[in-house]
Amino acid sequence: MSEGLRAQKKHETRKTISDVATKLFIRNGFEDVTIADIATEARVAKMTVTNHFPRKEDLVFDIRADFASWPASLVRDSVFHDTRELYFEALGAEHALVGFSRPGFVRMIKESPVLTNALHEMHREREAALTHLLIRRHPEEGLEPVLAAAHLATVLRVLFQEVFDRTLEDEKGIADALWPTAELAFDQLEPVLGRY
């Protein structure tokens, strides 16, 4: 089997396992589904599940690495202005990185202390990535880049939570409804963070 075919098969297996797990979690609750249940439903060995997803919550948050590194890995020039642009692109596209998903998925996370904690941890990882980027770009400024990253990460987290809350209420047109609030949030940050 070629390397390309092997990588494709691995990706397909990972996606199948994640999709099966998410369906089971939504239907039965995160805590009530075992790795064995997932392996049986996905028709793979338990070890295959844990090889792809070392922690059970990784089955839910399979975008964790992208979540944590976004937007720090995509910033070109201005951390503030580029992040603002990235945020509104993602909001318009109703992307998972800014909180969009189905009501059942949101309910599953909110009902599970393990998943709620994992989501908080992902927000902290995102803040850490922004902090690292700002310190690297402005090493001479002491605590200011750390504070700037915290402010920016807080706005992203609060807006994410608002999308989650509105999704749980099965609200329609969330992106359009949230847009003015998001603009206000970034406008409030600009006097302090615009120079970054």
C-alpha positions, 0 to 999 in steps of 0.5 A: 500500500502506498504512503498516500493510500495509507494516509487516506485510509488512516484519515477515513478511519479517524473520521468514521470513529469520530462521527460514530462517537459523536452520534453515540454521545449525542444520543446516550450522553458522553459519560454513558458511552464507552470506548468499547461501545464506540469501537463496536459501532465503528467496527474497529478494535478498541486500540484503534480508537485509542490510537487515534484519540488518546482521550475520550474527549478528543473524540468530540473535539477533533478540531482541538489543534486547529481551535487552539492555534487559530488565529495565532497561526494565521496572523500575518501582520497585525495580531489585532486587525488580522484576528478581527478579519479572521473572526468575521470571516469565520462568523460569516461562514458559521465555522466551528472555530467560533462556536457553530454546531448543531443544538444536540452537540452543544447540549451534549457539551453543556451537560458533561462536566468533562467536555465543559472542562475540555472546552475551557482548556481549549480556550486557554490553549488559544490564549496561550498561543496568542500570548506566545505570538505577542511576546515573540513579536514584542519581547521588550514590552514586559507584561503588556503583550500578555494582557493584550492576548488575554483581552483578545482571547476573552473577546473570542471566548465570550463571542464563542459562548454567545454562539453556543447559547443561541445555538442551544436555543435553536435560534436562526440567523445567529451570525447576522444577529451577533455581527453588531455585538462582535463589531462593538467588542472589537471596537472596544479592544482597538484603542488598547490592542490596535497597535499589535 
